[in-house]
């Protein structure tokens, strides 16, 4: 639950960051990026606003107005009936002309005209176009964190695998000698797992972490203090698995808890249904059952009680008068 809260917190921070960037980036830049992309899609090349209007980059406002009027007559929908996307093209022409007529807008476009339109157009630009919701961001962060966790598992597995192989080699070397020829019987050796000898603060030479092992032919065992032997091989290292990432583990744990609760509930229902019912002695059903199930020796004693029950109640005890 804490991990899920942390992921949700990251998602909120991510969305807040994108919102901040989207407001920080200039809206005029986004408009220019969209127009460049649309021109590239329609023309098949990447024309500039100036070349599309057929004017130089140093064109005056008069030249731009004249070129706009000429181009608008050519691209007017009434003169191009049945032409695909002609309305969008005509509208695009008006936006481009507006940008070039405006001093600030033309200044912004000239910047990209000279330096080129960037491939990465800012997180605010893409967020404004796609606007991922909280659910999308949570899914993205879940996949990202699970992938990173799987990557860490893979790196740890390779590291542990190297350690196991190194420990097996050192144990065989200590048991068989430099020739590494297998010997018969069991041989107990000590393997250094903590690196080579080193000096402590007092200057004394101390060995690394030593571990007792037993080598028997090609098999290497770890000897624990109780005397038990545990086989050491490459299967001792835990491989990476998607099922051990946090989200899959959370999902499996939730399913198990749900099944366990459901089984407990069903068991309680079955226990209640199978529990024996106890009849009260003053009920008619219990009186009949007692009469029918009574032995021959008890029949005279129960006869009066049964008769009283059938009459509508128990016989009252006689009281003495003073």
N, C-alpha and C positions, 0 to 999 in steps of 0.2 A: 504493500500500500504506500509506503514511504517512497519507493522507487517510482511508482506511478505519479505521485504528487510532484516529484522532482522533474519528471518528463513533462508534465503539464506546465510546470513553472518555466521550463526551457521553451516550450511552445509559445507561451504568452510573451516571453522576452523576444523571441524570434519575430513574432507578428508586430510587436511594438517597434522593433528595430526597422522592419520593412516599412511600417507606416511613417516613421520618422524620416527615413530616406526618401520615401515617395514625396513627402512634402518639401524636403530639402532640394531634391532635383528640380530643375526648372521645367515647367510645363511646356514652354516653347521648345526646349530640346526634345522632349518626347514627341511633340507634333512633327518636328523636323525628321526624327528617326522614322516615324510612321510613313511620312511622305516619301522618304528615300526608299524604304522597303517596298512601298506600293509601286513606285516608278520602276524599280528593279524587276518586280513581278510582271508588270504590264509591258514594259519595253524589252525585257530580256537582257538588258545591259544596265549599267549603273549611270544614267545620265545625271548631269547637274541641273539645278533649277534654271541656270542661265542657258545651257545648251538646249533644254527642252523648250524654252521660250524663244530660242534662236537670237539671243542677245549676248554681248560680251559681259564679262564679270565686272567691268567698269561702267556698265550702262547707267545712264541717268534715269531719273524718275519718268521723264517724258518718253524715253525709249522703252522703258518697261511697260508703261501704259499702252503705248502703241502696239507693242508686241502682244500684250494681253488681249487687246481688242481683236487683233488679227487671229490669234489662236482660238479665241472663244467662238469666232464665226466658224472656224474650221471644225471645232469639236462640239458645236451646239447639237443637242439631241434631235432637234427638228430637221437638221440637215443630214443626220446619220440614223435614219430609222432602221431598226432591226440590228444595229451594231451592238454586240455584247459589251456590257459594262460601260456604255457611253455616258450614262448619267453619273457614275462614280468618277470617271475621267474628267468630265466637265466640272464637277464639284472640286476635284483635286486641283484643277487649274486655278480656280478662284482662291483657294487657300494658299497656293504657292505665290500667286500674284500679291496677295495681302501681305505675306511675309516679306517679300522683296520691296514692297512699297513702304513698309514700316521701318523706321531707322534702327530701332533696337532689334527687331526681328531679323533684318538683313545683316546686322552686325553678328548676331548669333549664328546665322547660317554661314556667313563668310568664314567664321572660325572653323567650322567643320569642312567647309569647301577647301580651305588651305591645309588643314591638318588631317583630314579624312574622318569619316564616321567610325567611331570605335566599334570593335566587335562585341565587347561587353558594354552594354549600355546602362549599367547600374541596376542594383536590386530594386530601386523604386520604379524603374521603367517596367521591368518584368512583373513586379507585384501589381502594378496598376493594370496590366493587361490580363493577368491570369487570376489574381486575387485569391490565393489559397485560403481556405477557411481553417478553423481550429482543428477540425477533424483531419484535414489533409496534412497539416503541419505535424499533428500527433503521429499519424501514420509514417510520415517521413522521418521523424525523430526516432520512432520505434525501429524502423528498418535500419537507420544509420547506427544507432547504439547497439542493436543486435549484431550488425555486421562488424562493428569494431570489436565487440566482445568475442565474436567468432575468430577474428583475426588474432586477438590476444591469445585465445585458446590454441590456435595453430602454432604461434610462436613459442608458447610454453611447452607444447607437445614436442616440438623439434628440440628445444633445449633439454627437456627431460630425457628424450631419446638419446641424445649425445652423452648425457651423464650416465645413463644406464650402460651404454656400450663401453664407456670409459671405465666404469667400475668393474664390469665383467672382464675387460682386458687386463686391468691391474690385478684382479684376483687370480686370474690364470697365470699371469707373469710371476706373481709371488709364489704360486703353488708349483708351477712347472719349471720355472727358471727361464733364462734368456732364450733357450732353444724352443720354448713353447710346445714341447712334446707332451701329450696327455699321459698321466701316470695313473696306475691302478689305485683304488681305495680312496678314502676321504682324506682331505688335507685341510686343516683349519689355518686360515691366514687372516691377517689384519690389513685392511685397505684404507688408505688415507683419502677421505672425501672432502677435506677442508683445505686443500692446497698443500704446498710444500712446507717444510720447517720454517719457522720465523722466530724473531726475537720479541719477547714481551718488554714491558716498561723497565724491568730490572736488568735487561740484557741477557736473560736466560733463553736458550733455544728450546722452543716447544714445537711439538708436532701438530699437524692439523687434526681434524676430527677423524678418529680411527673407528672403523666398523668391522666387527667380526664376521667373517664369511667362511663358507665351507665349499671347497671345489671337489666335485666327484665326476671324474671323466670330463665330459663337455658341459655338465650342468654346474651352475654357480648358485649357491643358496645364501640367504642372509640368516645369520644365527642370532636370535633374540636372547635376552637374558634368561628366559625360561627354558632355553634349550631347544625350542621349536625351530624348524628349518622352513624358510619361505623361498621358493624359486624366484630367481631374479632373471628376467629376460625382457625383450622389447615390449611384451604385453603389459609390463608393469607401468609403462607410461600411458597416461590417459589421453586418447586422441581427441581432437576437436569434434564437436557435434552440435548441430543446429538445435537439437532437443535440450541442450544444456545452456542455451542463451536465456536471458532473463524473461523475455516475453513468453516463450514456449513453456518455460518452467512455471510461470505464473498461470498460464492457461491450463496446463496439466494439473497443477495443484488445485485450481478452482473446480475443475471437473471432478476430481477425486473427492473434494469436500462435499460437493453437491450429491454425488452418488452415496457417500457415507451417510449424509443426513437423510437422504431418501430411504436408504436401507434401514436406518434406525427407526424412522417414522413407521415404515411398514412392519417392522418387528414389534413395535409397541402396539400397533393395531391388531396384529395377529395374537399377541399375548392377551389383549383385552377380550378378543373374541373367544379364545380358548380357555379363559379363566372359568372355574366351576362356580355355579350360582348357588347361594345358600338360602333356603326357604325359611321364613320365620315360622315358629310353631303356632302362631295364632292365625295363620292364613288357611282358608279352606283347602287349598291344594296340598299344603303340608300335612294337614290332618288326615286327608284321604290317603296320602302316600304313607304316612305312619301306620295307618290302619291296615293298608294292603301289604305293607312290608313287615309287619310285626310278627313275631313268633307266636306259636300256640300258647306258650306260657304267659305271654304278656297280653293276650287278647282280652281276658276279663277286666284287666286293669285299665286298658285303653278304651273300653266300650263306653264308659260314662263320659270320658273326655270327648270322644268323637260325637256322641249324641249331643253334648252341650254345644260343640262347634256347629253342628248342623242346625241346631235350634237358633243360632244367631249369636253366640258368644260363649264365654266360659261360665261354668257353674260357680255361683258365688258361695263363699264360705259362710256357714251359719254363725251367727253372733249370739252370745249369751246375753240374756237380760239380767240386769242387776236388780 
